[in-house]
Structure formats: C-alpha cells, structure tokens
Amino acid sequence: MNEYELKYYECLSEKFKNKKQVLAEIINLKAIMNLPKGTEHFVSDIHGEYEMFLHILKTASGVIKRKIDEELHEVLSDQERAELACLIYYPDEKMAITLKTDGWYRTMLYRLIRVAKCVSAKYTRSKVRKMLPKNFAYIIDELLNCDSQSINKENYYKEIIENIITLDLAEDFLKALCSLIQSLAIDHLHIVGDIFDRGPRADIIMDYLQSVRSVDIQWGNHDILWIGAGLGDAGCILSVLCDCFKYDNLELLEDGYSINLLPLFNLADKYYKHSDLSCYQTKYNNEKLARVLKAVSIMRFKVEDSYKRKYPSFNMQSLTVLDKIDFEKQTWNGYSMKECDFPTIDKTDTSKLNDDEKLVVAKLIHSFVTSSKLKSHIKFLIDKGSIYLCYNNNLMFHGCIPLDKNGEFLAEEFEGKLYKGKAYMDYCDKIVRKAYFSKNKDDIAFIWQLWCGNKSPVFGKDKMTTFERIYIADKAVHEEVKQNYFNMQDNPDICDRIFEEFGLDKSTAHIINGHIPVKQTKGESPIKANGKMIVIDGGMSKPYQKVTGIAGYTLTYHSYGMGLAAHEPFLGKDEIVSNDREMLTVKYVVSRYNSRITVGNTDIGRKLKEQIADLTTLALLYSDGVIKERQ
C-alpha cells in the first residue's frame, strides 16, 4: 500500500473510528444490497403539458394501483380499490366530494397505512424516515413499523388512530399519507427530454421537478433551446418566442418567467399593423399575437441566417433562407411564395436587423438573463441534465446517435478534431456545460446549433424548414429528413453496436429514447429491435395525439422487470375524481425476470460493493495496528 492509499484510509477512519464501527457498516451495506431494486420511472416529451405530467407522477403510471391491488384485492372490491387510488392521487379533491365521518376517516387511515407499508417495504427504515412529512414523522414511523395484529401493540396502534380522529387531525394526516405513498412509489425519475415547447406551463413542471428527491434529465432539443435562451442567445430567444406566440403560451413567458414583451408588441404594431398575416395563425386565431409572431419570426430568420454564415463548422451555410427571396417575382429559391410582405427586411442585406429590432433584441436578452426563476431552472437543467445517461445498464438519450447510411458511427468535425459515437455525445455535453459556466458567445451559439443543426444528436434531422413551411405551399420543400439512426431503430445489431460503444452489457441493455412520436394509429410499436429499444414518445403533447392515438407512453423498471404504459388523453381532475379513472389504456410487458432484481445488481450496488471492499481493508488495517482505533 503506497502513501496515497494509506492517506485515503486514514481519511476514511475519521468517519469510522474503530473496527466495530467498520464491521457494523459492512453489515448494513450488505443488508441494503439484498433489498429489492427501487422502481425507476421514465417520462419523455412532456412539452409543457403540466396537468398530464403531474397526473402521471401522482399515479406513478399505475404502480400505486398495482400496489393497492396486491395488498388489498382480497378485502376490497374493484370499485373500492379504484376509490382508494383516486384518494391517494387527489386527496383534496376527493375529500371535497366525499361525505366524511369518523368511520370513513378510520377506514381510510387503516387502508392507507397498509398501502404505505407495502410501498415502503423495499426501502431501509432510515431512507423512509428521511421522506416522512415533518409534522407527522414520528407517528407515521410508528404506524409503519408496528404490528397492529400483535397483542402487545394492538391497543397502542388503535389509540394512535383514534386520537388522530378525535383531535381533528384526520384530514391532514390522510393528505400526509397520500403524499408519502406518491413519493415512495417511485425511487428515481428519468426525464428523457423535451420538458419545454407547445404546452402551456413548462415552468410549473420545472418547479415540481426541483422538489423531486431523485431525478435526472436527458436534454431534448427544446430543453437545449431554453438553456440557450436563458444564457442570452438571440437565436434561441427568438425561437422560444416563436413557439410561445404560435401556441398562445404568454402565461409561460409573462407569469412564469417575468419576460417583458411590451417592446416586442410595440415593434409589431409599428411595422406589421397593416401587414399580410395570412401565413401566421396562432392556436386561438389571435390577430394581435399573429402580428407579433410574424415580427419575431422575421427577426429569428435574420439572426439564424447570420449564424449560418458566421459559423462554418456548423455546416449550415447553404441553409440560409432570406437571401433566397426574389422580392420582384415573389419567389423563394424558385418556388412561389404565399406572400412576400416584409417591411423590416433590407433587400440589400437580408440578415441585417434594423435599429428598432436591435433594440428589442437587446431588451429581450436582458429580460431573459435577469429572470430569477429562469436562472434557477436553467441551473437545474445543467445540474441534473446531460446529453445522455447510462443508468442500470440502460442508455437514455432524447434524439439519436448519429450514424452513416451503413450504420457506422458518423464522424463530425469541430475545432479541427473528429468526434463520433460516445466521444461526440461527450463533446456536445462538454460544450453545453462550458457555455453555461463561461458565457462564451461562440459556445452558446453551439447550443443554438444543437437546437436546429444537421450535426445535432438532439435534433436529428438534416435541416429545420420553418420558413419553408410558413411561406411555401409546395410541400416538397417542407421535408426534414431524419438522421439515419431513426431508420435503423428496429435493427438489433445497431443497438448492440451502440451498447458496445457505451460499455453496456448487450445481453440485457435497453436504449430508452424519445423525440419522434410513435404512430400507434398506424400500427407502429414503441418496442423495437426485439425489445432492445423502447421509444417512449407517445404524444403527451396534445397536437401530436391525432397522429399517435394516445397521450403518451411511460416506462417503469422495477425489481420484477420492465413495463410500458400507454395513457389516455387527460380529461381533467374533475373527470378523474368523479369517476375514479386511472387514465391508462394499455400496459406492455417489456421484460420479466425469473428472480427479483436486488440493489446489489444495480449501479448503486456496484458502489456499495466498492465501499464494502474499502471498509474491509480498513478493518484489516485496524487489526494490524497500521491505523489506530479511537473511541
């Protein structure tokens, strides 16, 4: 053992001061390794649909209902179990429409305690204690860990329940139990990209995620866009605004992030009040918003064209749009345009912002970078997020791993070096983090490229044809060609090649992917490549639901295997509470294991084994007198 290793064990001895403490910790860690693996929950492509998302988390995609059925199927009817599940999901709303008597409170308390015991069974008592609501922590701990059937404890158990009711604490206590059950049902949450975009309040989703005990995020292209906007990139900000105005999401901007939109409205009134708005339609056909959408779209195209010229490494020089307009013929690149009314475009320099536009962009940048809530949310995305994640032998990413037409990893050049496969994903991740901390404009522009560039693994298409889809009727120029990866998702050999690249065991690994909605209405399956890949974008975003036929997929991975749930469109809390609905349509079994997976078989288990090895060495050093024991 060299001096550096010895110093490490001397530091470790500060925490475990003698051999008895070391051995006690080894016993504890070995016991933890034999607990069942905690349930992981995978959600993708939320797109600001906060009500649907929160409902999915409250139900844990059917995990809570399954636990209720396991624990109470012999004593409760189907309807009673559905009512109990609904109470757990929406305790305030359910109690508001329920005739509550002492008997009802007593019955619900006993039932909820049984469910809480069931969902907490796979955790250590110490871990459960950390999750208990502070006001009732001691009482809940006693109820979860005392045997109500024991003669010695039966009266003690009953007395606690009766005093909760007598002292008028039953309602608050029921809510605390419901909240605890929701927290215990999911051990770890994975967000596989696109928190932001079409839906109304992505900020509410971000607020909620900040309260989640254990969560990670794989950045989607829309999350990347908002990171760039939060760092003050003009191209990203203008794209964010286009999305928000198109879908009438002003609450997100004004109430969520306190963005000052008045200068933008004034600019639109000045230049576009009498402009042709036939190409711009917002969600609710609001003419004023359509005017602002046109104004901000033109600014966006100007800034994007300037980026495409300024950064040749992005390989987007040929994708400029405004310089291809023939204003006299009213054509674009030879195609007839629907309209050609652009009062702010300088025909001699189409990408140049006029003075008023420059001022508005500067004010928007200031508003975005000084928003305290947006700062908090972007920091959270950086702290908890990444381009990809390997976790428990599963590989998660939002878009794609760039491949060539032969299925080999596609090499991309940046800074004079070629990157491909895992190395390229790592490079993208590194530049995003570098941009966040350095605030370097070129690095932040790379974030914009990740949003819409043909080299981007989170965008995964050859180009973004926003301008063409707005102004050109001929759909031939609307197409955005998907990266080769998406045509090879059903190929098990491709999946195995990716697993090997990322150091995963290909015999049991899965790729968990989002980004491209699964068209269930056309018979497409979310389970691909003989179960090696699972695509969990099923259309949580309402505009996609006509195509997908459902309202999203979610995946759960527990100690018995992996299951996929398809969700019905969210009809609102009132419908769910009134009719005790679960909002699940179909459940798929992705994989089932003959023996239960324990913590020892997980990434956490591998870390625990390393800790046990270190503690075993420390115990030997104590035994040999190399390190002195202390009391």
Solvent accessible surface area in square Angstrom, and as a share of the most:
residue,aa,sasa,rsa
1,M,127,0.57
2,N,83,0.42
3,E,109,0.49
4,Y,158,0.60
5,E,82,0.37
6,L,54,0.27
7,K,113,0.48
8,Y,103,0.39
9,Y,23,0.09
10,E,79,0.35
11,C,91,0.55
12,L,34,0.17
13,S,3,0.02
14,E,106,0.48
15,K,148,0.63
16,F,25,0.10
17,K,70,0.30
18,N,21,0.11
19,K,70,0.30
20,K,167,0.71
21,Q,73,0.32
22,V,0,0.00
23,L,77,0.39
24,A,59,0.46
25,E,43,0.19
26,I,19,0.10
27,I,123,0.62
28,N,69,0.36
29,L,9,0.04
30,K,107,0.45
31,A,60,0.47
32,I,37,0.19
33,M,29,0.13
34,N,113,0.58
35,L,42,0.21
36,P,25,0.15
37,K,4,0.02
38,G,13,0.13
39,T,4,0.02
40,E,4,0.02
41,H,0,0.00
42,F,0,0.00
43,V,0,0.00
44,S,2,0.02
45,D,2,0.01
46,I,0,0.00
47,H,5,0.02
48,G,0,0.00
49,E,15,0.07
50,Y,54,0.21
51,E,88,0.40
52,M,8,0.04
53,F,0,0.00
54,L,39,0.20
55,H,2,0.01
56,I,0,0.00
57,L,16,0.08
58,K,56,0.24
59,T,3,0.02
60,A,0,0.00
61,S,8,0.05
62,G,3,0.03
63,V,4,0.02
64,I,0,0.00
65,K,40,0.17
66,R,69,0.25
67,K,21,0.09
68,I,0,0.00
69,D,42,0.22
70,E,87,0.39
71,E,57,0.25
72,L,3,0.01
73,H,100,0.45
74,E,149,0.67
75,V,95,0.55
76,L,13,0.07
77,S,58,0.38
78,D,104,0.54
79,Q,99,0.44
80,E,63,0.28
81,R,28,0.10
82,A,21,0.16
83,E,71,0.32
84,L,1,0.01
85,A,1,0.01
86,C,2,0.01
87,L,3,0.01
88,I,0,0.00
89,Y,2,0.01
90,Y,7,0.03
91,P,20,0.12
92,D,77,0.40
93,E,55,0.25
94,K,25,0.10
95,M,3,0.01
96,A,82,0.64
97,I,107,0.55
98,T,34,0.20
99,L,156,0.78
100,K,69,0.29
101,T,72,0.42
102,D,84,0.43
103,G,34,0.33
104,W,47,0.16
105,Y,31,0.12
106,R,80,0.29
107,T,50,0.29
108,M,20,0.09
109,L,0,0.00
110,Y,68,0.26
111,R,46,0.17
112,L,0,0.00
113,I,1,0.00
114,R,96,0.35
115,V,0,0.00
116,A,0,0.00
117,K,60,0.25
118,C,28,0.17
119,V,5,0.03
120,S,14,0.09
121,A,76,0.59
122,K,19,0.08
123,Y,20,0.08
124,T,38,0.22
125,R,109,0.40
126,S,63,0.40
127,K,66,0.28
128,V,10,0.06
129,R,123,0.45
130,K,168,0.71
131,M,27,0.12
132,L,14,0.07
133,P,40,0.25
134,K,191,0.81
135,N,138,0.71
136,F,23,0.10
137,A,32,0.25
138,Y,157,0.60
139,I,52,0.26
140,I,1,0.00
141,D,12,0.06
142,E,35,0.16
143,L,1,0.01
144,L,18,0.09
145,N,73,0.38
146,C,8,0.05
147,D,81,0.42
148,S,27,0.17
149,Q,152,0.67
150,S,34,0.22
151,I,155,0.79
152,N,141,0.72
153,K,86,0.36
154,E,64,0.29
155,N,115,0.59
156,Y,81,0.31
157,Y,7,0.03
158,K,95,0.40
159,E,101,0.45
160,I,29,0.15
161,I,0,0.00
162,E,61,0.27
163,N,60,0.31
164,I,6,0.03
165,I,16,0.08
166,T,105,0.61
167,L,116,0.58
168,D,129,0.67
169,L,63,0.31
170,A,4,0.03
171,E,63,0.28
172,D,77,0.40
173,F,0,0.00
174,L,0,0.00
175,K,64,0.27
176,A,11,0.09
177,L,1,0.00
178,C,0,0.00
179,S,63,0.40
180,L,2,0.01
181,I,0,0.00
182,Q,34,0.15
183,S,50,0.32
184,L,3,0.01
185,A,5,0.04
186,I,24,0.12
187,D,21,0.11
188,H,20,0.09
189,L,5,0.02
190,H,0,0.00
191,I,0,0.00
192,V,0,0.00
193,G,0,0.00
194,D,3,0.01
195,I,0,0.00
196,F,0,0.00
197,D,8,0.04
198,R,46,0.17
199,G,2,0.02
200,P,53,0.34
201,R,37,0.14
202,A,1,0.01
203,D,1,0.01
204,I,51,0.26
205,I,0,0.00
206,M,0,0.00
207,D,55,0.28
208,Y,82,0.31
209,L,0,0.00
210,Q,70,0.31
211,S,83,0.54
212,V,36,0.21
213,R,104,0.38
214,S,30,0.20
215,V,8,0.05
216,D,16,0.08
217,I,0,0.00
218,Q,0,0.00
219,W,0,0.00
220,G,0,0.00
221,N,9,0.05
222,H,18,0.08
223,D,0,0.00
224,I,0,0.00
225,L,1,0.00
226,W,7,0.02
227,I,0,0.00
228,G,0,0.00
229,A,0,0.00
230,G,11,0.11
231,L,18,0.09
232,G,14,0.13
233,D,11,0.06
234,A,17,0.13
235,G,0,0.00
236,C,0,0.00
237,I,2,0.01
238,L,1,0.01
239,S,0,0.00
240,V,1,0.00
241,L,0,0.00
242,C,8,0.05
243,D,27,0.14
244,C,4,0.02
245,F,0,0.00
246,K,91,0.39
247,Y,36,0.14
248,D,30,0.16
249,N,8,0.04
250,L,33,0.16
251,E,100,0.45
252,L,1,0.00
253,L,0,0.00
254,E,78,0.35
255,D,99,0.51
256,G,5,0.05
257,Y,1,0.00
258,S,87,0.56
259,I,5,0.03
260,N,84,0.43
261,L,4,0.02
262,L,116,0.57
263,P,20,0.13
264,L,0,0.00
265,F,28,0.11
266,N,84,0.43
267,L,8,0.04
268,A,1,0.00
269,D,52,0.27
270,K,135,0.57
271,Y,58,0.22
272,Y,1,0.00
273,K,116,0.49
274,H,175,0.78
275,S,15,0.10
276,D,57,0.29
277,L,34,0.17
278,S,90,0.58
279,C,23,0.14
280,Y,12,0.04
281,Q,128,0.57
282,T,5,0.03
283,K,112,0.47
284,Y,150,0.57
285,N,105,0.54
286,N,61,0.31
287,E,112,0.50
288,K,102,0.43
289,L,15,0.08
290,A,6,0.04
291,R,28,0.10
292,V,2,0.01
293,L,11,0.05
294,K,0,0.00
295,A,1,0.00
296,V,0,0.00
297,S,3,0.02
298,I,0,0.00
299,M,0,0.00
300,R,12,0.04
301,F,5,0.02
302,K,0,0.00
303,V,12,0.07
304,E,13,0.06
305,D,0,0.00
306,S,43,0.28
307,Y,31,0.12
308,K,16,0.07
309,R,111,0.40
310,K,131,0.56
311,Y,27,0.10
312,P,84,0.53
313,S,50,0.32
314,F,6,0.03
315,N,87,0.44
316,M,4,0.02
317,Q,86,0.38
318,S,91,0.58
319,L,40,0.20
320,T,6,0.04
321,V,12,0.07
322,L,0,0.00
323,D,72,0.37
324,K,58,0.24
325,I,16,0.08
326,D,54,0.28
327,F,39,0.16
328,E,167,0.75
329,K,152,0.64
330,Q,93,0.41
331,T,27,0.16
332,W,14,0.05
333,N,89,0.46
334,G,68,0.66
335,Y,72,0.27
336,S,84,0.54
337,M,14,0.06
338,K,107,0.45
339,E,8,0.04
340,C,23,0.13
341,D,52,0.27
342,F,18,0.08
343,P,62,0.39
344,T,8,0.04
345,I,16,0.08
346,D,57,0.30
347,K,138,0.58
348,T,129,0.75
349,D,65,0.34
350,T,14,0.08
351,S,20,0.13
352,K,102,0.43
353,L,27,0.13
354,N,40,0.21
355,D,115,0.60
356,D,44,0.23
357,E,1,0.00
358,K,101,0.43
359,L,100,0.50
360,V,10,0.05
361,V,12,0.07
362,A,55,0.43
363,K,95,0.40
364,L,1,0.01
365,I,52,0.26
366,H,118,0.52
367,S,13,0.08
368,F,1,0.00
369,V,46,0.26
370,T,70,0.41
371,S,9,0.06
372,S,91,0.59
373,K,77,0.33
374,L,0,0.00
375,K,118,0.50
376,S,49,0.32
377,H,1,0.01
378,I,3,0.02
379,K,107,0.45
380,F,22,0.09
381,L,0,0.00
382,I,3,0.01
383,D,84,0.43
384,K,82,0.35
385,G,4,0.04
386,S,19,0.12
387,I,1,0.00
388,Y,30,0.12
389,L,46,0.23
390,C,43,0.26
391,Y,44,0.17
392,N,19,0.10
393,N,35,0.18
394,N,3,0.01
395,L,0,0.00
396,M,0,0.00
397,F,1,0.01
398,H,0,0.00
399,G,1,0.01
400,C,0,0.00
401,I,0,0.00
402,P,4,0.03
403,L,1,0.00
404,D,37,0.19
405,K,166,0.70
406,N,110,0.56
407,G,0,0.00
408,E,88,0.39
409,F,30,0.13
410,L,61,0.30
411,A,44,0.34
412,E,16,0.07
413,E,91,0.41
414,F,7,0.03
415,E,123,0.55
416,G,67,0.64
417,K,129,0.55
418,L,125,0.62
419,Y,36,0.14
420,K,110,0.47
421,G,1,0.01
422,K,69,0.29
423,A,54,0.41
424,Y,1,0.00
425,M,2,0.01
426,D,53,0.28
427,Y,11,0.04
428,C,0,0.00
429,D,22,0.11
430,K,110,0.47
431,I,6,0.03
432,V,0,0.00
433,R,72,0.26
434,K,96,0.41
435,A,0,0.00
436,Y,34,0.13
437,F,142,0.59
438,S,60,0.39
439,K,111,0.47
440,N,68,0.35
441,K,168,0.71
442,D,78,0.40
443,D,17,0.09
444,I,10,0.05
445,A,3,0.02
446,F,9,0.04
447,I,0,0.00
448,W,0,0.00
449,Q,0,0.00
450,L,0,0.00
451,W,11,0.04
452,C,4,0.02
453,G,0,0.00
454,N,45,0.23
455,K,23,0.10
456,S,3,0.02
457,P,1,0.01
458,V,3,0.01
459,F,7,0.03
460,G,1,0.01
461,K,46,0.19
462,D,51,0.26
463,K,53,0.22
464,M,46,0.20
465,T,0,0.00
466,T,25,0.14
467,F,3,0.01
468,E,12,0.05
469,R,102,0.37
470,I,32,0.16
471,Y,0,0.00
472,I,1,0.00
473,A,69,0.54
474,D,68,0.35
475,K,160,0.68
476,A,75,0.58
477,V,22,0.13
478,H,35,0.16
479,E,110,0.50
480,E,33,0.15
481,V,75,0.43
482,K,80,0.34
483,Q,26,0.11
484,N,47,0.24
485,Y,1,0.00
486,F,17,0.07
487,N,116,0.59
488,M,33,0.15
489,Q,17,0.08
490,D,98,0.51
491,N,60,0.31
492,P,38,0.24
493,D,96,0.50
494,I,7,0.04
495,C,0,0.00
496,D,28,0.15
497,R,80,0.29
498,I,1,0.00
499,F,0,0.00
500,E,106,0.47
501,E,62,0.28
502,F,12,0.05
503,G,67,0.64
504,L,26,0.13
505,D,80,0.42
506,K,92,0.39
507,S,89,0.58
508,T,79,0.46
509,A,3,0.03
510,H,15,0.07
511,I,0,0.00
512,I,0,0.00
513,N,0,0.00
514,G,0,0.00
515,H,22,0.10
516,I,31,0.16
517,P,16,0.10
518,V,1,0.00
519,K,64,0.27
520,Q,54,0.24
521,T,84,0.49
522,K,158,0.67
523,G,67,0.64
524,E,63,0.28
525,S,54,0.35
526,P,3,0.02
527,I,45,0.23
528,K,24,0.10
529,A,2,0.01
530,N,139,0.71
531,G,17,0.16
532,K,44,0.19
533,M,0,0.00
534,I,0,0.00
535,V,3,0.01
536,I,1,0.01
537,D,1,0.01
538,G,1,0.01
539,G,0,0.00
540,M,3,0.01
541,S,1,0.00
542,K,121,0.51
543,P,69,0.43
544,Y,54,0.21
545,Q,32,0.14
546,K,187,0.79
547,V,60,0.34
548,T,0,0.00
549,G,44,0.42
550,I,7,0.04
551,A,0,0.00
552,G,1,0.01
553,Y,1,0.00
554,T,1,0.00
555,L,0,0.00
556,T,13,0.07
557,Y,20,0.08
558,H,29,0.13
559,S,1,0.01
560,Y,99,0.38
561,G,1,0.01
562,M,3,0.02
563,G,18,0.17
564,L,2,0.01
565,A,5,0.04
566,A,0,0.00
567,H,2,0.01
568,E,39,0.18
569,P,59,0.37
570,F,31,0.13
571,L,100,0.50
572,G,21,0.20
573,K,88,0.37
574,D,115,0.60
575,E,55,0.25
576,I,0,0.00
577,V,5,0.03
578,S,74,0.48
579,N,85,0.43
580,D,23,0.12
581,R,74,0.27
582,E,41,0.18
583,M,3,0.01
584,L,31,0.15
585,T,66,0.39
586,V,66,0.38
587,K,122,0.52
588,Y,59,0.23
589,V,92,0.53
590,V,24,0.14
591,S,26,0.17
592,R,172,0.63
593,Y,64,0.24
594,N,168,0.86
595,S,85,0.55
596,R,98,0.36
597,I,22,0.11
598,T,38,0.22
599,V,18,0.10
600,G,9,0.08
601,N,100,0.52
602,T,8,0.05
603,D,33,0.17
604,I,88,0.44
605,G,0,0.00
606,R,123,0.45
607,K,126,0.53
608,L,15,0.08
609,K,100,0.42
610,E,112,0.50
611,Q,83,0.37
612,I,20,0.10
613,A,57,0.44
614,D,40,0.21
615,L,6,0.03
616,T,61,0.35
617,T,40,0.23
618,L,0,0.00
619,A,8,0.06
620,L,108,0.54
621,L,18,0.09
622,Y,9,0.03
623,S,62,0.40
624,D,107,0.56
625,G,52,0.50
626,V,81,0.47
627,I,13,0.07
628,K,169,0.71
629,E,88,0.39
630,R,87,0.32
631,Q,195,0.87
